[in-house]
Amino acid sequence: MEDRPCSDEAWCPNRVGLHDTLGLRDLSEHSLKSCARSSCRSLCLIMLSSSTMRAARFYEPGVLKLENVPVPTPAAGEILVKSHVVLTCGTDAKMYRRGHPFAKPPLIIGHEFAGEVVEVGSGVERFQPGMRVIAANSAPCNACHFCKLGKPNLCENLDDVIIGFTRQGAYAGYVVIPERIARVNTYEIPEGVPFEHGAFLEPLACVVHGNELAQIQRGDEVVVIGGGPIGLMHLLLAKLNGAGRVTICDISEQRLREAADLGADDVINTSGVKLHEAVRERAKGYGADVVIEAVGRPETWSEALTATRKGGTTMLFGGCPSGTIVPFDAAHIHYGEITVKGSFHHTPSSVRRALELIASGKVKVAPLITARMGLSGVEQALKEMGEGRALKIAIDPTS
């Protein structure tokens, strides 16, 4: 990378004037959008290195502060990205409410993001400044026992590098993509795909992985417990895979309406009713071929299994807190030959598949964004998520 200013005398002095008037950060952002010369970009990046950015930092449950912090510098193999959009996630909302074992405050949270490359560390060849990119929040080491078994989502070293958890996140002006993630799970956003759509890469990749494990067959009776964004993405994938009928179960009428709008064949309000009885009534008394639990509560785990027909599959996608004990009917599992599967995280192949689904438009993610806010609205957005008043909220860190 060159370390001299732009040779375009008609352009650079004007920008220096902007620098003096508006401040260093304004110049660096404007320059990166306005000039394609490599030397100009070098000047911008030099300026960027001494600037600050706004960031939403988690300190303790219920305490999130909007602060000015230094713009990070990418190390070897890393990528510095200007955040254009960050989506709220249920995990972010949980961290805000009760903390997270990985979180070591102060921590910039947020991990579902899309943006523009502004600087790359030494050794990075696939990406360059100006490219629009998306990334998953983690990547496997490809060297441990489970990676060698073909289970990269269970990587023993996964926790070492997770954006928004063990590394600084994306509710900020800029975010660094760590070397392992840059190498394995980062992609250029295809032409014509908006930043907002690209930011769905990570959550959709998780749903793709769970969908592959569920092995939904054409014509299957599928029940999804939970009408939040994850449950609705399961709905979209089940329909794409040719499920005969997909039913969404939830206690919120608003979410059930949203599910119907997205193509659910049936919806069940489970307030005051036994979920498995309601499911069996609609499935000729047998239960569903595939039941996907996307809530993460002990009672819905139990109901999911009871609502599954003999020989069917129960997919436990929603995670309960560690140490949770869930009662099951052992006879139903054993004599009914129920297949029970858990699903965790994503794999490099599911990340690639998610990108293909977003780029092709086969999975339409836009309806899942129900509100938009600036960076100052992150705390309010997480509260609305936690209260079930929003699906996904798109945060614009530039506003």
Secondary structure, DSSP 8 states (H G I E B T S, - for coil): ---S--S-TTTHHHHHHHHHHH-HHHHHHHHHHH---HHHHHHHHHHHTT-EEEEEEEEETTEEEEEEEE-----TT-EEEEEEEEE--HHHHHHHHH--TT--SSEE---EEEEEEEEE-TT--S--TT-EEEE-S----S-SHHHHTT-GGG-TTGGGS-BTTTB--SSBSEEEE-HHHHHHSEEE--TT--HHHHTTHHHHHHHHHHHHHHT--TT-EEEEE--SHHHHHHHHHHHHTT-SEEEEEES-HHHHHHHHHTT-SEEEE-TTS-HHHHHHHHTTTT-EEEEEE-S--HHHHHHHHHTEEEEEEEEE-S---TT------HHHHHHTT-EEEE--S--HHHHHHHHHHHHHTSS--GGGEEEEEEGGGHHHHHHHHHTTS-SEEEEETT-
